[in-house]
């Protein structure tokens, strides 16, 4: 019979360590009699790698579970709202100063009565010459107008628009540290010098300079790319995915606004360049910018020129920080009594906030499948399969952003080569030539992105699908629904507040509503009434 697990030791802080610690503490009762004891040890010598500073809507459930008030979360993390991503120049190289863009909004698309997908009717021209996301959601119009996703009197973690957040990585880790400690996490500052294994190859203890030997029933590796436990001690191999995702470096630069009341972007702005892409994230007091690029297709010096060309005078006198990215994931994320979460388990680049999403998924699965009374080997097998599936499907989703581009630089031409795609992605693209993506294409529970997320990218990039019109007879109903969405979009713009004004009000006085959470289903349904 397995020995009960009463103690978890998390090694490493930052976003991964402290979100995991706070989530497990809340779910496993660290502050209650008989609960699992959770300790986090972090070194004061290691800084936080904050690349993307963006989240996906899953963060709402994570914070809700941990028990953080939304206004408290936003103030503590220095957060603003994020309603999706605006992709600029990804489909084609700009010519004569003409730039194209499309949105990947967070909103679920509108459906016809009976749950029928509107996308085939958009492909048939039923919505006119407008982007898919504008035809089936209200969010394009709301983002174009610089509106926030909710109002001050909307419930906690809910509103008429789907949303996530932009945040300051250092502040978020600090907030999670204080929240975690308040709900039972024991916090130690120290350095792990040695990982001691027992006769079975499991971790017996960790030797630290400051606290001697520390023991636990389960060890969580949040040591970042170092993988001090899962890689160095437990020997889980790193699977490099650079043959599919080429970007391997980033230059990050925090730049000021030109004036305090400058418009606050409500999406991440992702702009394609010759050998990668820039991110532009609006926080209340600064913009987080950076250039993610392939060192095989450009030099660091040229990358800095591109980044400075993008940010302009705002970057004068500022020095960007160079980050070397390790693209891939562990062969096994859970070995014996050691689990990897965050960069120690894998990293796929900042696009689409997959880093935070995968941290949340790992913490949630670990909490729900925690083998306190036994069954660790079975739990590990399940966890490993689930995390591998998540990484592989996330790679496909990220690759979709690149592989359909018609840009004419070597980096983009290399991404279009089918031999750099997975078999699954190749099969999907072949099927999608004749029909739109649907839920049956993604039957696995461990999908971070849904069929409609694929649709927004696929058709935002100009992919062509040839449909059989006879299979889609509800043309008149679809046109009426497109018209309703268009009219509701205008009402949403007029009824939602300016994004910067909304964030300022949240920081000043919080949200007025203290009622039950509002489930975010059809974005903007209440605005149509």
C-alpha positions, 0 to 999 in steps of 0.5 A, a space after each residue: 500500500 502506498 504511503 499517504 502524501 501529506 506534504 508537497 514541496 514546490 521548488 521555484 516561485 514566479 508565475 508557475 510556482 505561485 499559481 500552482 501553490 495557491 491553486 493546490 492550497 485552495 483545492 487541497 485544504 492547506 489552511 484546514 485541519 487534515 489538509 495537505 501541507 504545501 511548501 514553496 522554496 524559491 531563490 531570491 537570486 533568480 528573477 522572473 522570466 515574463 515574456 508574454 504578460 498575457 492570459 487566456 479566459 481560463 484565468 478567470 476560473 483559476 482566480 475564482 478557484 483560488 478565491 481572489 476578488 477580481 478588482 484585487 487581482 487586477 490591482 495586484 497584478 497591474 492588469 488591464 483587460 484583454 479581449 483577444 489578439 489583433 494579428 497585423 501583417 501575418 497573411 501577407 507582406 505589407 506593400 506600399 504601406 498597406 497593412 492587413 489585420 484580423 482578430 482572434 477574439 475570445 468570444 464564442 461565435 453566434 450559432 443558428 437555432 439548433 446549434 448550427 455553425 454560421 461559418 459555412 454561410 459566411 463562406 458562402 457570402 451570407 455576411 458580405 465582405 467582412 471578416 468571420 470574427 466580425 460576422 459571428 461576434 460583437 468583439 471586433 467592433 468593441 475592440 476597434 472602438 477601444 471599449 472594455 469588455 464589461 461594466 462596473 456593475 457586472 458580476 465578478 469575473 463576468 460580463 457581456 464580452 469574453 475576456 482575459 487580462 494583460 498583467 505585469 509578470 512580477 506583480 502577478 507572482 507577488 500577488 500570488 505569493 501573498 494570497 498563497 501564504 494567506 491560505 496556508 502555503 509555507 514560504 521559504 527563501 533558499 537555494 537547492 544544492 542537491 537532489 537526493 534520490 532513494 533506492 527506487 529512483 524517487 526523490 528522497 529529499 532536497 539539500 538546501 544551503 539555508 534550511 538543510 534537508 527538506 522532504 515531501 511526498 510530492 515534489 513540483 519542479 517550477 525551476 524554469 528552463 533549468 529543470 533542476 528536478 525533472 531533468 537533471 535529477 529525474 532524467 526526463 528528456 527534453 523533446 525539441 520542437 524547433 523543427 515545427 516552431 522556429 522562433 527561439 529568441 525574444 527581445 523584450 522592451 518595456 516602453 512608456 506611453 506618450 501621455 498618461 491618458 493614451 488609449 489603452 489597447 484591449 487586445 494584444 497586438 501581434 505584428 508579423 515581421 521578416 523573421 518573426 513577430 512583435 508583441 505589444 501589450 497595453 498595461 495601465 502604466 506602460 506598454 510591454 513590447 518585444 520581438 520574437 524571432 528565429 536566430 536561424 533567419 536573422 541576427 540579434 542586431 537586426 532583430 533589435 533594429 526591427 524592434 526599435 523600428 516598431 516602437 519608435 521614439 518610445 524606445 529611445 535610451 532603453 535597452 531591450 532584454 535578450 531571452 533565449 527560448 527553449 522550444 519543446 517539452 519533456 518526454 514525461 512531465 511526472 516521473 516517480 514523485 516529481 512533477 514539472 509545471 511551467 517552463 521546466 515542463 515545456 515552452 512553445 513561444 509566447 503566441 496565444 499565451 500558451 505558457 499560462 494556459 499550460 500552467 493552469 491546466 497542469 495545476 488543475 489536473 494535479 489538484 483533481 487527480 492528486 493521489 493522496 492515498 495512493 495510485 501515484 503511478 496511475 496518476 502519473 501515466 494519466 498526467 503525462 498523456 494529458 500534458 503531452 496531448 496538450 502540447 502537441 495540439 497547442 503546437 498544431 494551433 500555433 503552427 496554423 498561424 504561420 503555415 498559411 502565410 503568403 509573406 515572401 521572406 525565408 522565415 515565412 516560406 520555411 513555415 509554409 513547407 508541409 514537412 514542418 507540419 505535424 501529420 494531424 495538422 496536414 490531415 486537418 488542413 486537407 479536410 478543411 479544404 472542403 468543410 469548416 473546422 468543427 467540434 468533431 475534429 477535436 474530441 480530446 478533453 485536453 484541447 486548450 483551443 476549440 474548433 472556433 479558435 481554429 476557424 478565426 485563425 484559418 479564415 483570418 489568414 485567408 484560407 479557402 474552403 470549397 463548400 457544397 451549397 446543397 448541404 447548407 440550406 438555411 441561407 435566409 436564417 443565417 443572413 438574418 442572424 448576421 444582421 442581428 449580430 451587426 446591430 448588436 455590435 453597434 449597441 455594444 459599442 455604445 453601452 460599454 465604457 472606454 477601456 482606460 476609463 474602466 480600468 481606472 475606475 476598477 483600480 479606484 473603487 472596484 466593481 459595484 456588483 457583488 452578486 453571483 458570477 455571470 457565466 460567459 456564453 454568448 458574448 453580448 446576449 444581454 446587450 441585444 435585449 
